Amino acid sequence: MITRWAAALSAAIVLSAPGASAVQRVRVSPHETHAFTVDGTQLTFNYGRPSKRGRTIWGSLVPWGRWWMPGADEATILTTANALAIGSLTVPAGDHTLYMWPDEKTSRFIISNEVGQFHTQYHPDRDLGRVDYEMRKISEPVEQLTYTAEARDGGGGLIKLAWDDREYSVAFTVKK
């Protein structure tokens, strides 16, 4: 009797340990953090990276004319060490969630002050603002959704989102 009780207690302790679960959730999209330095300022993207996997992305998996959070699982977070000027927006240093309004003609880059939510949640009343994305078709499809930040000649940089046959970009400058 004591042996069964001890075994049950041991199993309960093991299964209640942090990170332990009878069924572990497997991520289909890897969750990654990518850091870039532009004009001496670090920008970090923390996001889930879904794959194309033969699917039609733009206008299908990602529908036109409604908000979309580019990433998977937890919301995509941009962390910047200094304030940025993106179009007419001043983005303070710190964490911000990135969304997009995809459209066949003009897509919008959305920066939200809300952080910590799941990628299927969006509250437009918490937006810092929106600016137009520049879009260009690319010849080599990008399998995994990819964020980058790269310096531009003459200062400032570009935040880029690439996936499938498109690359979207928005220019920024670092405010010091």
C-alpha positions in Angstrom: 0.0 0.0 0.0 2.8 2.4 0.9 4.7 1.5 -2.3 1.7 2.4 -4.5 1.2 5.7 -2.6 4.9 6.5 -3.0 4.8 5.7 -6.7 1.7 7.9 -7.2 3.3 10.7 -5.3 6.5 10.5 -7.3 4.6 10.6 -10.6 2.6 13.6 -9.4 5.8 15.4 -8.5 7.5 14.7 -11.8 4.4 15.7 -13.9 4.0 18.9 -11.9 7.6 20.1 -12.5 8.0 23.2 -14.6 8.0 22.4 -18.3 6.7 18.8 -17.7 3.6 17.7 -19.4 1.9 14.4 -20.3 1.6 15.8 -23.8 4.2 18.3 -25.0 3.0 20.8 -27.7 5.2 20.6 -30.8 5.7 23.9 -32.7 5.1 23.6 -36.4 6.8 27.0 -36.9 10.1 27.6 -35.1 10.2 30.6 -32.7 13.3 32.6 -33.3 15.0 35.9 -32.3 17.0 37.9 -34.9 19.0 41.0 -34.0 20.3 43.7 -36.3 22.3 46.8 -35.7 21.6 50.0 -37.7 23.2 53.3 -37.0 24.5 51.9 -33.7 21.0 50.9 -32.5 19.9 47.3 -32.0 16.6 46.1 -33.4 15.4 42.6 -32.4 12.6 40.6 -34.0 11.1 37.8 -31.8 8.6 35.8 -33.9 7.4 32.4 -35.0 8.5 31.6 -38.6 5.8 29.8 -40.6 6.8 28.1 -43.8 5.2 28.3 -47.2 5.0 24.4 -47.6 3.6 24.7 -51.1 0.7 27.0 -50.1 -0.4 30.1 -51.9 0.4 32.8 -49.4 -0.7 36.3 -50.5 -4.4 36.7 -51.1 -5.1 33.2 -49.8 -3.5 32.0 -46.6 -3.0 35.7 -45.9 -6.2 37.3 -47.1 -6.4 40.8 -48.6 -8.2 43.6 -46.8 -8.0 42.5 -43.1 -5.4 42.7 -40.3 -2.8 39.9 -40.1 0.0 39.3 -37.6 3.1 38.2 -39.6 4.3 35.2 -37.6 3.0 32.2 -35.7 2.0 31.5 -32.1 2.9 34.4 -29.8 2.7 37.8 -31.4 5.7 39.2 -33.3 7.7 41.6 -31.2 10.0 44.3 -32.4 12.4 45.6 -29.7 14.4 48.7 -30.4 17.1 50.2 -28.2 16.4 53.8 -29.4 13.3 55.6 -30.7 12.7 55.2 -34.4 11.1 57.5 -37.0 9.0 55.4 -39.4 7.2 57.6 -41.8 5.3 60.1 -39.7 5.4 57.9 -36.6 7.8 58.2 -33.7 8.3 54.7 -32.3 9.6 54.9 -28.7 12.4 52.6 -27.6 11.1 49.3 -26.2 8.8 46.5 -27.2 6.1 46.7 -29.9 3.9 44.2 -31.7 4.0 44.2 -35.5 0.9 43.6 -37.6 0.1 44.1 -41.3 -2.9 45.1 -43.4 -2.2 43.2 -46.6 -3.8 44.6 -49.8 -3.2 43.9 -53.5 -2.4 47.6 -54.1 -1.0 49.2 -50.9 -0.2 47.2 -47.8 0.2 48.8 -44.4 2.8 48.2 -41.6 1.1 48.4 -38.2 2.9 49.0 -34.9 1.0 48.2 -31.7 1.8 49.3 -28.2 0.2 46.1 -26.9 2.6 43.2 -26.2 2.3 39.7 -24.9 -0.8 38.5 -26.8 -1.3 35.5 -29.0 -1.0 36.2 -32.8 -4.7 35.8 -33.4 -5.5 38.8 -31.1 -5.6 42.3 -32.3 -6.9 45.5 -30.7 -6.7 48.4 -33.2 -7.3 50.9 -30.4 -3.8 50.1 -29.1 -2.0 50.9 -32.4 0.8 53.4 -32.3 0.1 53.9 -36.0 0.3 52.6 -39.5 2.5 53.4 -42.5 2.5 52.2 -46.1 4.8 49.3 -47.0 6.8 49.3 -50.2 6.3 45.9 -52.0 8.5 44.3 -54.6 8.2 40.9 -56.2 11.2 38.7 -55.7 12.4 36.0 -58.1 13.4 33.4 -55.6 10.6 32.4 -53.2 11.3 32.7 -49.5 10.2 29.5 -47.7 10.1 30.8 -44.2 8.7 34.2 -43.2 11.7 36.4 -42.5 12.2 39.8 -40.8 15.4 41.8 -41.3 16.6 45.3 -40.7 19.4 46.6 -42.9 21.2 49.9 -43.1 20.7 52.3 -46.0 23.4 54.3 -47.6 23.3 57.8 -46.1 21.8 56.6 -42.8 18.7 55.0 -41.5 17.5 51.6 -42.5 14.8 49.4 -43.8 12.7 46.9 -41.9 11.9 44.1 -44.3 9.4 41.3 -44.3 10.0 38.6 -46.9 7.8 35.5 -47.6 6.9 33.6 -50.7 7.3 35.8 -53.8 7.2 39.2 -52.0 9.3 41.5 -49.9 7.7 44.3 -48.0 9.8 47.2 -46.6 9.5 50.3 -44.6 12.2 52.9 -44.1 13.2 54.2 -40.7 15.7 56.5 -39.1 17.1 56.2 -35.6 16.3 59.1 -33.2 19.1 59.8 -30.7 
